[in-house]
Amino acid sequence: MNAAFGFLALVLHLGLMLAAAPILIGAIRKLKARLLARTGPPIIQPWRDLAKLAQKQPVLAENASWLFSAAPAAAFAATLAAAALVPSFALGMTTAPASDLLVIGGLLALARVILALAGMDVGTAFGGIGSSREMMYASFAEPALVLVIFTLALLAGGTNLDAIAGLLVGGSQGLRVSLALALLAILALALVENGRIPIDNPATHLELTMVHEAMVLEYSGRHLALIEAAAALKLLVWLGLIAAIFAPFGIAPAGAPPVAWLIGLGAWVGKIAVLGVALSAFETSIAKMRVFRVPEFLGIAILFAMLAVVFLFVSQGFA
């Protein structure tokens, strides 16, 4: 019965993630517009855009290889696989044994590398600029992510996300400085990985400032729909990851009946809403930084993550 519940929870979880990701993007755009005293587009506008793009044939460059055509589906599949490993309303899904932070980070990195290669495939200047900047950011972001994972592994005795969330859900670890520093580091990483302000502006098409948009500038039609869906899903995965690790309250434990899933669903929606509002307010109140300042920003994230490891290691040594 637990296996059946785990599979049902996985199916509902994937449906929830796929349905909520464009809504999250629409809600953030709407709230940012309201904060700027504008009306803004409807919250369901991203779903309308995806439906319109999915009905159109893609236009391919003459020198585009098979990689360019396969990259959108491959990037979306890798992001969806990562989404299947990050719990939302319940623990103990069928994918729980494979829900490893290193695997999740690897899948997201795979999607990033695929799009970077596709950006360079047709040989345009914008694609090369976007891909080079994306990989430069990744060279700083990935060490910080590894240090955050190491901090959580020291605390929980492993890198399984379900086990970490199950350990922290009861508050038995109390308030730790190391967890606060790891939270600051992963918040910075979420901004970088999703190309949000102040790292990148997802709403701009200025040649000298684009990063993610420069890589996918040559895409159109259903290929662009897959890329936009993957970007929205990636943002939701990062917010869900932060919620599962640093605010796991309300999530249904493994083996809980479906009635407990409703409480977990309400808690998850509330946490994602709070994070979305915080992201909207942050992006509205800050300007985009220069490209060459991003490594300094990521250097601070690495410093926070390193301090988290040191503080936790020292505190456990004295325990």
N, C-alpha and C positions, 0 to 999 in steps of 0.2 A: 504493500500500500504506500509506503514511503517513497518507493521508486516511482509509482504512478503520480503521486503528488509532486515529486521533484520534476518530472517531465512536464506536467501541467503548468507548474510554476514557471518553467523555462519558456514554454510557448507563450504564456501570458506576458512574461517579462519582455520577450522579443517584440511582441505586438505593441506593448506599451512604449518601448524605446523608439520603434519605428514611427509610431503615431505622434509621440510627444516631441521628437526632435525638431521638426519644422515649426511646431507650435511654440517651442521655446525661442527659436530665432524670431518668429513673428512678435512674440510678447516683448522681447528685448528691444526690437526696433520700435514698437509702439510706445513703450515706456520712455525710451530715449527721446522720441519725438515729443511726447507730452512734457518731459522735463525741459525741452527747448521751446515750449509754447507753440508747438505745431500739432496738427491733427494726427499725422502719421498714417501708414497703411493699416489695413485690417490685420488682426492677429493671424488669420488663416491665409494671408497673402502668400507666404512661402509654399503652402500646399498648392495654391493655384498656379504659381510659377512652375513648380515641379511637374504638375499635370500638363501644362502647356508645353514645356520643354520635352517631356516624354513622348509627345505626339509628333515631334519634328525630326526629320532626318538630319544626322550630323554632316557637316561639311568638313572634308579632310584635305589637308595639304597634299600636293603631288608627291612630295618626298617623305610623307609620313609612313613609318613602318608599322608592323603588327603591334609593337609595343604601345604606340600612341593610341590605337584602337582598343587594346585590351586593358590599358591602365585604369580607366574609370571603374570598370567592373571589378578589377583586382583590388583597387584601393577601397572600394565600398565593401567588398567581401571581407577584407582584413579588418576594417573598422567594425563591421557587424559581428565578426568573431570576437573581437575585444569586448563589444557591448554584451555579448552572451556570457561573458565571464565576470562582469561587474554586477553584483546583486542590487536590486532596487527595493522591492517590498518584502522579500523573503530570502532567507538563507537556505542552504540545502538543495539547490537546484541540481539538475542532472550534471551540469558542468562544474559543480562545486569542486570536485577533486582536481580539475585542471585550472581552477581559478587562481593562478599564480601571478603575482605582481610582475615578475620577470617576463612571463608569457604575454601579459597585457601590454607591457611596455614594448616588447618585441613586435607585437602585431601592429601597434600604432606607428612604430618606427618603420615597419615594412610598408605601410600605406604611404608614409612620407617619402620614402626612397622611390617608390614606384612613380609617384607624381613628379618627383624631381627628375627622374630619368625621362619621363614623358615630356616634361617641359623643355628638355634639351634635344628631344628627338628630331623636331622639325628644323632646328637650327636658327630660330629667331633670336633677336637680341634680348627681347623681353623675357622669353623663356629661360635663357641662360642666366640673366640677372636674378630672376626669381629663384631658380634652382640653386645657384651658388649661395644666395643669402639664406635660403632655407637650410641648407646643409651646414653653413657656418653657425647658424643658431643652434642646430641640433648637436654640433660638436661641444657646445657649452651646456645645453640642456640635459643631455643624457647622463653626464657624470653627476649632476645634481639629483637626477631621478634615482640613480643607482644608490647614492648616499641616503636618500629618503627611504628607499626600500631596505637598505641595510639597517637603518634605525628601527624600522618596524619589525624586521627579522630578529633583531636583538631583543626587542620587547616581547614578541609573541613566540619566539622560538622557531619561526618558519616564515615563508613568504606567501603562504596561501591566504588569499583575501578573505575567504569565508571564516577561516580560523582567526584572523586578526580582528574582523568585525565582531565575531562571537566573543572574543576576549574583551573587547572594549565596550560592548553594548551594555554590560552591567555596571560600568564605571568603577570596576575593581582596581584599575591602575591609578585612579585619582588624576589630579592635575599635575602634569609634568612639563617642565620647561622644554625638554627635548621634543615633545609632541607639538608644542606651540611653535618652535623653530621649524620643525618639519612641515607644519601647516603653512607657514609663511613661504617656505621654499616651494611647496607644491602649488600654491596659489600663483606664484610667479611663473612656474612652469606651465600652468594651465593657460595663462595669458599668451605665452610664447608659442606653445604648441597649436593654439587655435587662431593665431594671428590676430589677436584683439588689441585694441588700444591699451597701452602706449607703444606696443611693439609694431603693430601693423593695423591698418584701417580696412576692414572688410568691405567698406562702402566706397572706397576710392578707386580710381583708375588713372591716377597720376603716374607717369612713367617712372619717375625717379624714386617713388616711395612704395611701389607695389612689391609684395613678396609672394603671398599665396596666389593672388589674382594674376600676377605675371606668369606663373607656371601654367595656369589653365586658360590663358587668354585666347588660345587657338581652338578651344573646345566649343561645341555648339550642340543643339538638339538633345537627344537622349543621353549622349555622353556627358554633357554639362549637367543634366538632371542628376545623374549618378554622382558626379563630383559634388554638387551642391548638397545632395542628401547625405553623402559621406561627411562633409564638413559640419552639417548640423548634428549628425549623430555623434561625431567626435567630440563636439562641445558638450553634449549631454553625457557622454561617457566620462569626461573629465569631471564634470560637476557631480555625477553619480559616484565616482571614485572618491572624491573629497567627502561627500556625505556619508558613504559607507565606512570610511576609516575614521574620520574626525567627528562625525555626528551620527553614530549608528543607532541612536535611540528610536524606538518604535518599530524597527524591522522585525519581522516574524522569524523566530528561531527555526532551525532545521527540524522537520517533523511536525511543525505546528499545523493545525487544521486550517482549511481555507478561510474560516471566519477571521482568523488572526491576520490573514493577508489584507483584509480591508483596512485594518488599523495601520499595517505597514505601508499600504498604498497611500493613505492619507498623510502619514508622516513623510513619505518620500516626496509627494507633491509639495508639501509645505517646505521641505528643505531645499528642493530645486527652485521653488518660487523665491525663497529668501536669497539664494545665491544669484539667481537671475536679476533680482532687484538690485542687489549689491553691485553686480557687474554693470548694469545700466547706469547706476549713479556714478560709479567710478569712471566709466568711459565718458560720461557727460562732463565731468569735472576736471579732466586732465587732457593734455594735448599729446599728440604723438611725438615720440622722441626721435632723434636722428638715428640713422641706421648704425652708425659707428658707436653709438652709446649703448646699443643693445648688449654687446658682450660685457660691459660694466654692470648692467642690470642683472644679467645671468651670473656674473661673478658674485654678486651679493646673494643670489639664490644658492650657489655652491657653498658660500661661506655659512649661511644659515643651516644648510643640510649637514655640513661638516661639524658645526658646533652641536647640532642635535645628536650626532653619533658620539661625540666626545662626552657631552654631558650625561647621556644615557649610560655610556660605558663606565664613567666614573661613579655615577650613582649606584649602578649595580655592583660595582666593586666594593662600595662601602656598605651595601645592604647585607 
